Amino acid sequence: MKKRKSKVERKTKETQIKLELTVDGSGKSSVKTGNAFFDHMLTLFSKHGLFDLKLKAKGDLEVDLHHTVEDVGICLGQAFSKALGKKIGIERYAEAKVPMDEALAEVIIDVSGRPHLTFNVEFPQIEGKEFDAEVVREFFEAFVLNAGITLHINLLAGRNTHHIIEAVYKAFGVSLSRACAINPRKKGVPSTKGVL
């Protein structure tokens, strides 16, 4: 089977991003966004989703993290949309529950062609030493709008903000990997409409 791949570039006055994605990868990544915590989350997403991800982002981090995180979400969403193409033979629906110590995150996905985010996550601490938790939602909002994916993220347990965010990104990777997987029993597009 031919590997599903894509490249996306985005240049604005706030960010410059180059991204290469292989959906049918092995979890290899090279991520450089200028923020170590965000790099770590995207690396976890790649590793546990078995996506190969090469990402370089240069943003106005002297202002704050918002533009960089949101624009990476935009690019990653576009990359998945391009790589999946007509979505022939994909599982389409998937879910994953992933723990990180006391935290437990649930992510449910429908590769539907319809962007929607339900984000039931509250963070004990919003502002961190390196990362502001409020931009986590912005990342996923940007992703779903550009990927055309329905995404439900629920926090089932957790009291440590770092652990909560890590559980969310890991569960996102696992669930998205399952949803994008090819099922040989599924012929054509998995929709009664004939398109996604």
N, C-alpha and C positions, 0 to 999 in steps of 0.2 A: 504494500500500500504506500502511495506517495504521502510523504509527511506534509502536514498542514502547517504552513509558515506564513509570516508576514513581516513587513517593515513599516514603521511609521516615523515620520519626522514632524516636529512642530517647532516653529520659531515665532515668538511674540516679543514684545518689549520687556516682558517679565521673565520668560523662560526660553530655554533652548533644549530640546529633547530629541534624542535618537533612541529608538527601541526596535529590537529584533526579537520575535517570538516564534518558537516552535511548539505547537500544541502537543504533538506526539514526540515529546522529548524524554529526557531521563532525569530532569531536576537540576541540570547544571545552570549556574547563573553567574553573571558579572554585573553587579548593580552599584552605580555611583550617582547618588543624588545630592551629595553635599551634606546629608544628614544621616548619621550613623544608625540611629534607631529606625528610621524609615527604610534604609538599606537592609537592615536586619529583617524587618517585616516582609519586604518583597522577596528576600532570599528564602525565607521560610515558606512563603506562598509558592515559589518556584519549586523548591525541594519536595514539598508534600503534595503538590499538584502534578509533579513529574513534567512540568513545563520547562523548556530551555528559554532563558530570558537574558538578553543582553540589553542593558539600559545605561545611558549616560544622560544626566539631567543637570543643567546649570540654571539656577533660578535666583531670584532676588531674596536670598535668605536673610540679608541684612534688614529687610522689611519684616518678613515673617515666613512661616512655612507654608501658608495657605496656597499661594500661587503654584509652588512646585508640586505639592501633594495633589492638588486638584488637576493640574495639567498632566501629571503622570497617570492619574486615573482616566483622563480623557484619552491619552495615547494608548494605554493598555486596553481600554474598551474598544477603540478603533482597530487595534491589532487583532483582537479576538474576532470581531465582526468580519474583518477581511480574511483571516485564516480559515474560519468555519464556512465561508462562502454560502452556499444554499442549504447547508446543514443536513445534507443527505446522510441518512443512516445513523444519526447521533442518538444517544439515549434520551436527550432533551431534559428529563427531570432527574434531579438527584438531591440528596441531603447528606449532611455529615454532622456528627456531634463530636467535638474534640475538646479534651481537657488540657489544661495547663495548670498543674498543681490544683489549687482550690477553685480555679475558674473553669467554667464549662460553657462553650459556645455552640450554638446550633445554626447552621446555614442551609437554607433550602433554595434551590435554583430551578428555574424554568427558562431554557434557552428559547424564548417565545417569539422574539422579534418585537416584544412590547416592553419598553423600559419601565421598571417600577422598583422602588426600594422601600421596604419596611425595615426600620432600624430600631429594634427594642433593646438598646444597650445604654446603660447609665454608668458613668465612670466616677469612682470615688474621688479621684483627683484629676482635674482638667489640665492644669498647667504642670508640665514636668520639666526636668532639668534640660532635656534635649528635645522634647516633643510635646506638642499640645494635643491632648486627646480629642478636642473638638474637631480637628481636621480629619479624623478617621471617617466620620460620616460624609464629609465633603469628597473624600477619595471614592467611596462607594457610590455616591450620587453621580459623580462624573463618569464612573465606570459604566453603570447601568444605562445612562442616557446615551452613551456612545457604543455600547455593545448590543443594545436591544435585548437586555436580559431582565427577567423578573427575579429579584433577590430579596429574600427574607433573612434577616440576621437577628437572632434572639440570644440574649445572655441568660443562661439558666442558673448560673452561680458565679460568684467571684467577688473578691474584696480588694484585690491588688490591681491597679490600673495597668501596669506592664503585662501581667499575666492575662488580663481580660483582652487586651489588644492582640497579644500573641495568639491566644486561643481563637480569636475571630479570624485572623489572617490564615492560620493553619486550616481551620474548618472551611474557609473560602476556597483555598487551594484544592483541598480534597473533594469538596462538593462540585466545584467547577470541572475538575478532571473527570469525575464520574459522569457529569452531564454531557461533556464533549466526547465521551468515548463512543467509538463506533460499535454498534450492535449488528452483527451479520444477519440477524433475523429480521431486522427492520429494512425494508426496501423503500427507497425514495425518501421524501421528507416526512418526518413524524408529525403529521397534522392532517386532519380531515379536510382542511382548506386546500392542501397541496402546496402551501408556501408557509414559511415562517418569517 
